[in-house]
Amino acid sequence: MTGILIVTHGEMATGIMDSLSLIMGDQQEYQTLGLKHGDDIGEFSEKIQAGICELDKGAGVLVLVDLFSASPYNQAAMSFNKLKDHSYRLVSGVNLPMIIEAFNQRMLGADLETMYQAAMTAGKDGIKEFLDEMTKLEKM
């Protein structure tokens, strides 16, 4: 089973998993990490690496972070050289549609490559604006 690690600023990762459990029920083989004020960035990096190592049971780990090029992303990216024996994909911009799709794909038995691609598509497609959507419906 592919592991899922969600890394964000503050409690966003915990909150998004709380929402997921409301929609899909309790999940397994995942971890959440949040960077908080005053956290040591070196220790935070070690927690990310430990999470990847714990979650990788041979099928890899999907690492989802909140912001591209921010501390959670940067620390996960800098861990690639230290974790050469582990397979993981790092995706930024985590949102609830992305999380739902990642867990759905995993339940369907998808591999890491399929999971991250489907999660990225769902994350992008989940962004809508009401009036734009209504206009599209009117044109049909």
C-alpha positions in Angstrom: 0.0 0.0 0.0 1.3 3.4 -0.9 1.8 5.7 2.1 0.6 9.3 2.2 2.4 12.0 4.0 0.7 15.5 4.3 3.0 18.3 5.3 1.8 21.9 5.8 2.2 25.1 7.8 0.3 25.0 11.1 -2.6 22.5 11.5 -3.8 22.5 7.9 -2.7 18.8 7.4 -4.6 17.7 10.5 -7.7 19.7 9.5 -7.7 18.3 5.9 -7.5 14.8 7.2 -10.3 15.5 9.7 -12.5 16.6 6.7 -11.4 13.5 4.7 -12.4 11.2 7.6 -15.9 12.9 7.7 -16.3 12.1 4.0 -14.5 8.7 3.6 -14.1 7.4 7.1 -11.0 6.6 9.0 -7.8 5.9 6.9 -4.6 4.1 7.4 -1.0 4.4 6.3 -0.8 8.1 6.4 0.8 10.8 8.5 0.4 14.5 8.9 3.0 17.0 9.9 2.6 20.7 10.6 5.4 23.4 10.8 4.6 25.6 13.7 6.1 28.9 15.0 9.5 28.2 16.7 10.0 24.8 15.2 13.6 23.9 14.4 13.8 23.4 10.6 16.4 20.7 11.0 14.1 18.7 13.3 11.2 19.3 11.0 13.2 17.9 8.1 14.1 14.8 10.1 10.4 14.3 10.9 9.6 14.4 7.2 12.3 11.9 6.4 11.2 9.6 9.3 7.6 9.8 8.0 8.6 8.8 4.5 10.7 5.9 5.9 7.9 4.7 8.1 5.2 4.9 5.4 7.3 3.3 2.6 6.4 -0.4 2.8 7.7 -0.9 -0.7 5.1 0.9 -2.8 6.4 4.4 -2.1 5.0 7.5 -0.6 2.9 10.3 -1.9 4.0 13.5 -0.2 1.5 16.4 -0.4 2.5 19.8 0.8 0.7 23.2 0.9 3.0 25.6 -0.9 5.5 25.2 -3.7 9.0 26.4 -2.6 8.0 27.0 1.0 9.6 25.3 4.0 7.5 22.0 4.0 8.1 21.6 0.2 11.8 22.6 0.5 12.5 20.2 3.3 10.8 17.3 1.5 12.6 18.1 -1.7 16.0 18.4 0.0 15.4 14.9 1.5 15.6 13.2 -1.9 19.3 12.7 -1.7 19.1 11.3 1.8 16.3 8.9 0.9 17.6 7.2 -2.2 16.3 3.8 -1.1 12.7 5.2 -0.9 10.4 6.1 -3.7 8.3 9.2 -3.2 6.5 11.9 -5.3 6.3 15.4 -3.9 3.2 17.4 -4.9 2.4 21.0 -3.8 -1.0 22.8 -3.5 -2.7 20.2 -1.4 -6.5 20.6 -1.2 -9.4 18.4 -0.2 -10.3 17.2 -3.8 -6.6 16.2 -4.2 -6.7 14.3 -0.9 -9.9 12.5 -1.7 -8.6 11.4 -5.0 -5.3 10.2 -3.6 -7.1 8.0 -1.0 -9.6 6.8 -3.6 -6.9 5.8 -6.0 -5.1 4.0 -3.2 -8.2 2.1 -2.4 -8.5 1.1 -6.0 -4.9 -0.3 -5.9 -3.3 2.3 -8.0 0.5 2.7 -7.9 2.4 5.8 -6.8 2.6 7.2 -10.4 -1.1 6.9 -11.0 -1.9 8.2 -7.6 0.1 11.4 -7.9 -1.2 12.1 -11.4 -4.8 11.6 -10.5 -4.4 13.7 -7.3 -2.9 16.6 -9.3 -5.7 16.5 -11.8 -8.4 16.4 -9.1 -6.7 19.2 -7.2 -6.7 21.4 -10.3 -10.2 20.4 -11.4 -11.6 21.0 -8.0 -11.0 24.7 -8.3 -14.2 26.4 -9.6 -15.9 29.7 -9.5 -19.7 29.8 -9.2 -20.6 32.4 -11.9 -18.1 30.8 -14.4 -19.7 27.4 -13.8 -23.2 28.8 -14.2 -22.2 30.4 -17.5 -20.9 27.1 -18.7 -24.2 25.4 -17.8 -26.2 28.0 -19.6 -24.3 27.4 -22.8 -25.1 23.8 -22.8 
